[in-house]
Amino acid sequence: MLTIFFSGLLLLLFILALRAKVAFYRSSSVEAAASPFSRALAELVALAGGIYLSLVLLVSFLKISLPETIAIGGLLVDPLAVAALVIALVQPLVLGLWPWLKGR
C-alpha cells in the first residue's frame, strides 16, 4: 500500500513539474541555455538507455534466461537496467583514468 502511495505521489510530482516547465517555456521568449550539469545528466540517461537496449537485444538474441526482477535494498528492479546504469556510471570514470592506465 505504501509503495502505491509513493508511486502515485512521484507520478503526480512528475506531471506537475512537467506542466510547470511547459507553461514557463511557453510564456518565456528567452531561449534557455543548457547547463553542464543538465547536459551531463541527459548524456548519462541517453547512454544508459542505449546500453539497456543493447543488453535487451543481446539477451533476447542469445536466449539467456534472466530473472525479471531482483531485490536491491527492498526495491525490485530490472537486472538489465541496473547493469546498464552501472556501466553508464563507470564509463566516464574509466575514460578519465584511461590515459593514466595507458601510460604505465
Chimera marker file (.cmm) of the C-alpha trace (Angstrom):
<marker_set name="trace">
<marker id="1" x="0.000" y="0.000" z="0.000" r="1" g="1" b="0" radius="0.5"/>
<marker id="2" x="2.852" y="2.363" z="0.880" r="1" g="1" b="0" radius="0.5"/>
<marker id="3" x="4.596" y="1.598" z="-2.414" r="1" g="1" b="0" radius="0.5"/>
<marker id="4" x="1.464" y="2.511" z="-4.373" r="1" g="1" b="0" radius="0.5"/>
<marker id="5" x="1.176" y="5.770" z="-2.426" r="1" g="1" b="0" radius="0.5"/>
<marker id="6" x="4.781" y="6.764" z="-3.117" r="1" g="1" b="0" radius="0.5"/>
<marker id="7" x="4.499" y="5.739" z="-6.773" r="1" g="1" b="0" radius="0.5"/>
<marker id="8" x="1.356" y="7.823" z="-7.152" r="1" g="1" b="0" radius="0.5"/>
<marker id="9" x="2.976" y="10.762" z="-5.385" r="1" g="1" b="0" radius="0.5"/>
<marker id="10" x="6.038" y="10.506" z="-7.608" r="1" g="1" b="0" radius="0.5"/>
<marker id="11" x="3.864" y="10.385" z="-10.724" r="1" g="1" b="0" radius="0.5"/>
<marker id="12" x="1.852" y="13.382" z="-9.538" r="1" g="1" b="0" radius="0.5"/>
<marker id="13" x="5.013" y="15.391" z="-8.836" r="1" g="1" b="0" radius="0.5"/>
<marker id="14" x="6.406" y="14.466" z="-12.243" r="1" g="1" b="0" radius="0.5"/>
<marker id="15" x="3.227" y="15.598" z="-14.014" r="1" g="1" b="0" radius="0.5"/>
<marker id="16" x="3.049" y="18.855" z="-12.044" r="1" g="1" b="0" radius="0.5"/>
<marker id="17" x="6.704" y="19.642" z="-12.674" r="1" g="1" b="0" radius="0.5"/>
<marker id="18" x="6.329" y="18.890" z="-16.362" r="1" g="1" b="0" radius="0.5"/>
<marker id="19" x="3.250" y="21.122" z="-16.673" r="1" g="1" b="0" radius="0.5"/>
<marker id="20" x="5.023" y="23.943" z="-14.823" r="1" g="1" b="0" radius="0.5"/>
<marker id="21" x="8.060" y="23.671" z="-17.117" r="1" g="1" b="0" radius="0.5"/>
<marker id="22" x="5.896" y="23.669" z="-20.245" r="1" g="1" b="0" radius="0.5"/>
<marker id="23" x="3.976" y="26.717" z="-19.008" r="1" g="1" b="0" radius="0.5"/>
<marker id="24" x="7.219" y="28.514" z="-18.232" r="1" g="1" b="0" radius="0.5"/>
<marker id="25" x="8.704" y="27.800" z="-21.648" r="1" g="1" b="0" radius="0.5"/>
<marker id="26" x="5.502" y="28.883" z="-23.398" r="1" g="1" b="0" radius="0.5"/>
<marker id="27" x="5.380" y="32.197" z="-21.523" r="1" g="1" b="0" radius="0.5"/>
<marker id="28" x="9.094" y="32.913" z="-21.870" r="1" g="1" b="0" radius="0.5"/>
<marker id="29" x="10.609" y="34.186" z="-25.093" r="1" g="1" b="0" radius="0.5"/>
<marker id="30" x="14.161" y="33.636" z="-23.856" r="1" g="1" b="0" radius="0.5"/>
<marker id="31" x="15.983" y="30.599" z="-25.186" r="1" g="1" b="0" radius="0.5"/>
<marker id="32" x="17.260" y="28.514" z="-22.298" r="1" g="1" b="0" radius="0.5"/>
<marker id="33" x="20.904" y="27.500" z="-22.336" r="1" g="1" b="0" radius="0.5"/>
<marker id="34" x="21.728" y="24.027" z="-21.110" r="1" g="1" b="0" radius="0.5"/>
<marker id="35" x="23.972" y="23.919" z="-18.070" r="1" g="1" b="0" radius="0.5"/>
<marker id="36" x="26.886" y="21.497" z="-17.929" r="1" g="1" b="0" radius="0.5"/>
<marker id="37" x="25.000" y="19.507" z="-15.284" r="1" g="1" b="0" radius="0.5"/>
<marker id="38" x="21.867" y="19.161" z="-17.416" r="1" g="1" b="0" radius="0.5"/>
<marker id="39" x="23.904" y="18.171" z="-20.463" r="1" g="1" b="0" radius="0.5"/>
<marker id="40" x="25.841" y="15.597" z="-18.428" r="1" g="1" b="0" radius="0.5"/>
<marker id="41" x="22.638" y="14.184" z="-16.946" r="1" g="1" b="0" radius="0.5"/>
<marker id="42" x="20.983" y="13.968" z="-20.365" r="1" g="1" b="0" radius="0.5"/>
<marker id="43" x="24.067" y="12.255" z="-21.784" r="1" g="1" b="0" radius="0.5"/>
<marker id="44" x="24.152" y="9.788" z="-18.881" r="1" g="1" b="0" radius="0.5"/>
<marker id="45" x="20.484" y="8.890" z="-19.339" r="1" g="1" b="0" radius="0.5"/>
<marker id="46" x="20.936" y="8.524" z="-23.101" r="1" g="1" b="0" radius="0.5"/>
<marker id="47" x="24.000" y="6.323" z="-22.635" r="1" g="1" b="0" radius="0.5"/>
<marker id="48" x="22.264" y="4.139" z="-20.047" r="1" g="1" b="0" radius="0.5"/>
<marker id="49" x="19.238" y="3.817" z="-22.346" r="1" g="1" b="0" radius="0.5"/>
<marker id="50" x="21.389" y="2.768" z="-25.278" r="1" g="1" b="0" radius="0.5"/>
<marker id="51" x="23.251" y="0.228" z="-23.175" r="1" g="1" b="0" radius="0.5"/>
<marker id="52" x="19.946" y="-1.113" z="-21.828" r="1" g="1" b="0" radius="0.5"/>
<marker id="53" x="18.537" y="-1.592" z="-25.326" r="1" g="1" b="0" radius="0.5"/>
<marker id="54" x="21.737" y="-3.316" z="-26.417" r="1" g="1" b="0" radius="0.5"/>
<marker id="55" x="21.632" y="-5.651" z="-23.425" r="1" g="1" b="0" radius="0.5"/>
<marker id="56" x="17.959" y="-6.484" z="-24.039" r="1" g="1" b="0" radius="0.5"/>
<marker id="57" x="18.712" y="-7.314" z="-27.672" r="1" g="1" b="0" radius="0.5"/>
<marker id="58" x="21.759" y="-9.392" z="-26.704" r="1" g="1" b="0" radius="0.5"/>
<marker id="59" x="19.851" y="-11.367" z="-24.064" r="1" g="1" b="0" radius="0.5"/>
<marker id="60" x="16.974" y="-11.875" z="-26.477" r="1" g="1" b="0" radius="0.5"/>
<marker id="61" x="19.257" y="-12.964" z="-29.314" r="1" g="1" b="0" radius="0.5"/>
<marker id="62" x="21.249" y="-15.377" z="-27.168" r="1" g="1" b="0" radius="0.5"/>
<marker id="63" x="18.081" y="-16.577" z="-25.412" r="1" g="1" b="0" radius="0.5"/>
<marker id="64" x="19.639" y="-16.091" z="-21.988" r="1" g="1" b="0" radius="0.5"/>
<marker id="65" x="17.276" y="-16.725" z="-19.098" r="1" g="1" b="0" radius="0.5"/>
<marker id="66" x="17.356" y="-13.914" z="-16.538" r="1" g="1" b="0" radius="0.5"/>
<marker id="67" x="15.035" y="-13.139" z="-13.638" r="1" g="1" b="0" radius="0.5"/>
<marker id="68" x="12.573" y="-10.363" z="-14.398" r="1" g="1" b="0" radius="0.5"/>
<marker id="69" x="13.365" y="-8.529" z="-11.176" r="1" g="1" b="0" radius="0.5"/>
<marker id="70" x="15.982" y="-8.645" z="-8.453" r="1" g="1" b="0" radius="0.5"/>
<marker id="71" x="15.757" y="-7.197" z="-4.956" r="1" g="1" b="0" radius="0.5"/>
<marker id="72" x="18.230" y="-4.455" z="-4.081" r="1" g="1" b="0" radius="0.5"/>
<marker id="73" x="17.683" y="-2.934" z="-0.670" r="1" g="1" b="0" radius="0.5"/>
<marker id="74" x="13.994" y="-3.731" z="-0.660" r="1" g="1" b="0" radius="0.5"/>
<marker id="75" x="13.409" y="-2.448" z="-4.194" r="1" g="1" b="0" radius="0.5"/>
<marker id="76" x="12.551" y="-4.760" z="-7.052" r="1" g="1" b="0" radius="0.5"/>
<marker id="77" x="14.477" y="-3.685" z="-10.142" r="1" g="1" b="0" radius="0.5"/>
<marker id="78" x="15.215" y="-4.987" z="-13.620" r="1" g="1" b="0" radius="0.5"/>
<marker id="79" x="18.707" y="-6.575" z="-13.597" r="1" g="1" b="0" radius="0.5"/>
<marker id="80" x="19.467" y="-5.333" z="-17.121" r="1" g="1" b="0" radius="0.5"/>
<marker id="81" x="18.517" y="-1.780" z="-16.144" r="1" g="1" b="0" radius="0.5"/>
<marker id="82" x="20.823" y="-1.929" z="-13.121" r="1" g="1" b="0" radius="0.5"/>
<marker id="83" x="23.645" y="-3.317" z="-15.260" r="1" g="1" b="0" radius="0.5"/>
<marker id="84" x="23.115" y="-0.586" z="-17.862" r="1" g="1" b="0" radius="0.5"/>
<marker id="85" x="23.104" y="2.130" z="-15.206" r="1" g="1" b="0" radius="0.5"/>
<marker id="86" x="26.259" y="0.781" z="-13.559" r="1" g="1" b="0" radius="0.5"/>
<marker id="87" x="28.052" y="0.578" z="-16.913" r="1" g="1" b="0" radius="0.5"/>
<marker id="88" x="26.949" y="4.121" z="-17.779" r="1" g="1" b="0" radius="0.5"/>
<marker id="89" x="28.183" y="5.399" z="-14.405" r="1" g="1" b="0" radius="0.5"/>
<marker id="90" x="31.536" y="3.603" z="-14.609" r="1" g="1" b="0" radius="0.5"/>
<marker id="91" x="32.255" y="4.564" z="-18.246" r="1" g="1" b="0" radius="0.5"/>
<marker id="92" x="33.254" y="8.224" z="-17.597" r="1" g="1" b="0" radius="0.5"/>
<marker id="93" x="35.493" y="7.129" z="-14.728" r="1" g="1" b="0" radius="0.5"/>
<marker id="94" x="37.290" y="4.617" z="-16.941" r="1" g="1" b="0" radius="0.5"/>
<marker id="95" x="37.676" y="7.210" z="-19.697" r="1" g="1" b="0" radius="0.5"/>
<marker id="96" x="39.183" y="9.615" z="-17.164" r="1" g="1" b="0" radius="0.5"/>
<marker id="97" x="41.653" y="7.017" z="-15.909" r="1" g="1" b="0" radius="0.5"/>
<marker id="98" x="42.472" y="5.601" z="-19.354" r="1" g="1" b="0" radius="0.5"/>
<marker id="99" x="45.394" y="7.958" z="-20.167" r="1" g="1" b="0" radius="0.5"/>
<marker id="100" x="46.961" y="7.187" z="-16.785" r="1" g="1" b="0" radius="0.5"/>
<marker id="101" x="46.480" y="3.425" z="-17.234" r="1" g="1" b="0" radius="0.5"/>
<marker id="102" x="47.790" y="3.544" z="-20.796" r="1" g="1" b="0" radius="0.5"/>
<marker id="103" x="50.940" y="5.428" z="-19.737" r="1" g="1" b="0" radius="0.5"/>
<marker id="104" x="52.010" y="2.777" z="-17.216" r="1" g="1" b="0" radius="0.5"/>
<link id1="1" id2="2" r="1" g="1" b="0" radius="0.2"/>
<link id1="2" id2="3" r="1" g="1" b="0" radius="0.2"/>
<link id1="3" id2="4" r="1" g="1" b="0" radius="0.2"/>
<link id1="4" id2="5" r="1" g="1" b="0" radius="0.2"/>
<link id1="5" id2="6" r="1" g="1" b="0" radius="0.2"/>
<link id1="6" id2="7" r="1" g="1" b="0" radius="0.2"/>
<link id1="7" id2="8" r="1" g="1" b="0" radius="0.2"/>
<link id1="8" id2="9" r="1" g="1" b="0" radius="0.2"/>
<link id1="9" id2="10" r="1" g="1" b="0" radius="0.2"/>
<link id1="10" id2="11" r="1" g="1" b="0" radius="0.2"/>
<link id1="11" id2="12" r="1" g="1" b="0" radius="0.2"/>
<link id1="12" id2="13" r="1" g="1" b="0" radius="0.2"/>
<link id1="13" id2="14" r="1" g="1" b="0" radius="0.2"/>
<link id1="14" id2="15" r="1" g="1" b="0" radius="0.2"/>
<link id1="15" id2="16" r="1" g="1" b="0" radius="0.2"/>
<link id1="16" id2="17" r="1" g="1" b="0" radius="0.2"/>
<link id1="17" id2="18" r="1" g="1" b="0" radius="0.2"/>
<link id1="18" id2="19" r="1" g="1" b="0" radius="0.2"/>
<link id1="19" id2="20" r="1" g="1" b="0" radius="0.2"/>
<link id1="20" id2="21" r="1" g="1" b="0" radius="0.2"/>
<link id1="21" id2="22" r="1" g="1" b="0" radius="0.2"/>
<link id1="22" id2="23" r="1" g="1" b="0" radius="0.2"/>
<link id1="23" id2="24" r="1" g="1" b="0" radius="0.2"/>
<link id1="24" id2="25" r="1" g="1" b="0" radius="0.2"/>
<link id1="25" id2="26" r="1" g="1" b="0" radius="0.2"/>
<link id1="26" id2="27" r="1" g="1" b="0" radius="0.2"/>
<link id1="27" id2="28" r="1" g="1" b="0" radius="0.2"/>
<link id1="28" id2="29" r="1" g="1" b="0" radius="0.2"/>
<link id1="29" id2="30" r="1" g="1" b="0" radius="0.2"/>
<link id1="30" id2="31" r="1" g="1" b="0" radius="0.2"/>
<link id1="31" id2="32" r="1" g="1" b="0" radius="0.2"/>
<link id1="32" id2="33" r="1" g="1" b="0" radius="0.2"/>
<link id1="33" id2="34" r="1" g="1" b="0" radius="0.2"/>
<link id1="34" id2="35" r="1" g="1" b="0" radius="0.2"/>
<link id1="35" id2="36" r="1" g="1" b="0" radius="0.2"/>
<link id1="36" id2="37" r="1" g="1" b="0" radius="0.2"/>
<link id1="37" id2="38" r="1" g="1" b="0" radius="0.2"/>
<link id1="38" id2="39" r="1" g="1" b="0" radius="0.2"/>
<link id1="39" id2="40" r="1" g="1" b="0" radius="0.2"/>
<link id1="40" id2="41" r="1" g="1" b="0" radius="0.2"/>
<link id1="41" id2="42" r="1" g="1" b="0" radius="0.2"/>
<link id1="42" id2="43" r="1" g="1" b="0" radius="0.2"/>
<link id1="43" id2="44" r="1" g="1" b="0" radius="0.2"/>
<link id1="44" id2="45" r="1" g="1" b="0" radius="0.2"/>
<link id1="45" id2="46" r="1" g="1" b="0" radius="0.2"/>
<link id1="46" id2="47" r="1" g="1" b="0" radius="0.2"/>
<link id1="47" id2="48" r="1" g="1" b="0" radius="0.2"/>
<link id1="48" id2="49" r="1" g="1" b="0" radius="0.2"/>
<link id1="49" id2="50" r="1" g="1" b="0" radius="0.2"/>
<link id1="50" id2="51" r="1" g="1" b="0" radius="0.2"/>
<link id1="51" id2="52" r="1" g="1" b="0" radius="0.2"/>
<link id1="52" id2="53" r="1" g="1" b="0" radius="0.2"/>
<link id1="53" id2="54" r="1" g="1" b="0" radius="0.2"/>
<link id1="54" id2="55" r="1" g="1" b="0" radius="0.2"/>
<link id1="55" id2="56" r="1" g="1" b="0" radius="0.2"/>
<link id1="56" id2="57" r="1" g="1" b="0" radius="0.2"/>
<link id1="57" id2="58" r="1" g="1" b="0" radius="0.2"/>
<link id1="58" id2="59" r="1" g="1" b="0" radius="0.2"/>
<link id1="59" id2="60" r="1" g="1" b="0" radius="0.2"/>
<link id1="60" id2="61" r="1" g="1" b="0" radius="0.2"/>
<link id1="61" id2="62" r="1" g="1" b="0" radius="0.2"/>
<link id1="62" id2="63" r="1" g="1" b="0" radius="0.2"/>
<link id1="63" id2="64" r="1" g="1" b="0" radius="0.2"/>
<link id1="64" id2="65" r="1" g="1" b="0" radius="0.2"/>
<link id1="65" id2="66" r="1" g="1" b="0" radius="0.2"/>
<link id1="66" id2="67" r="1" g="1" b="0" radius="0.2"/>
<link id1="67" id2="68" r="1" g="1" b="0" radius="0.2"/>
<link id1="68" id2="69" r="1" g="1" b="0" radius="0.2"/>
<link id1="69" id2="70" r="1" g="1" b="0" radius="0.2"/>
<link id1="70" id2="71" r="1" g="1" b="0" radius="0.2"/>
<link id1="71" id2="72" r="1" g="1" b="0" radius="0.2"/>
<link id1="72" id2="73" r="1" g="1" b="0" radius="0.2"/>
<link id1="73" id2="74" r="1" g="1" b="0" radius="0.2"/>
<link id1="74" id2="75" r="1" g="1" b="0" radius="0.2"/>
<link id1="75" id2="76" r="1" g="1" b="0" radius="0.2"/>
<link id1="76" id2="77" r="1" g="1" b="0" radius="0.2"/>
<link id1="77" id2="78" r="1" g="1" b="0" radius="0.2"/>
<link id1="78" id2="79" r="1" g="1" b="0" radius="0.2"/>
<link id1="79" id2="80" r="1" g="1" b="0" radius="0.2"/>
<link id1="80" id2="81" r="1" g="1" b="0" radius="0.2"/>
<link id1="81" id2="82" r="1" g="1" b="0" radius="0.2"/>
<link id1="82" id2="83" r="1" g="1" b="0" radius="0.2"/>
<link id1="83" id2="84" r="1" g="1" b="0" radius="0.2"/>
<link id1="84" id2="85" r="1" g="1" b="0" radius="0.2"/>
<link id1="85" id2="86" r="1" g="1" b="0" radius="0.2"/>
<link id1="86" id2="87" r="1" g="1" b="0" radius="0.2"/>
<link id1="87" id2="88" r="1" g="1" b="0" radius="0.2"/>
<link id1="88" id2="89" r="1" g="1" b="0" radius="0.2"/>
<link id1="89" id2="90" r="1" g="1" b="0" radius="0.2"/>
<link id1="90" id2="91" r="1" g="1" b="0" radius="0.2"/>
<link id1="91" id2="92" r="1" g="1" b="0" radius="0.2"/>
<link id1="92" id2="93" r="1" g="1" b="0" radius="0.2"/>
<link id1="93" id2="94" r="1" g="1" b="0" radius="0.2"/>
<link id1="94" id2="95" r="1" g="1" b="0" radius="0.2"/>
<link id1="95" id2="96" r="1" g="1" b="0" radius="0.2"/>
<link id1="96" id2="97" r="1" g="1" b="0" radius="0.2"/>
<link id1="97" id2="98" r="1" g="1" b="0" radius="0.2"/>
<link id1="98" id2="99" r="1" g="1" b="0" radius="0.2"/>
<link id1="99" id2="100" r="1" g="1" b="0" radius="0.2"/>
<link id1="100" id2="101" r="1" g="1" b="0" radius="0.2"/>
<link id1="101" id2="102" r="1" g="1" b="0" radius="0.2"/>
<link id1="102" id2="103" r="1" g="1" b="0" radius="0.2"/>
<link id1="103" id2="104" r="1" g="1" b="0" radius="0.2"/>
</marker_set>
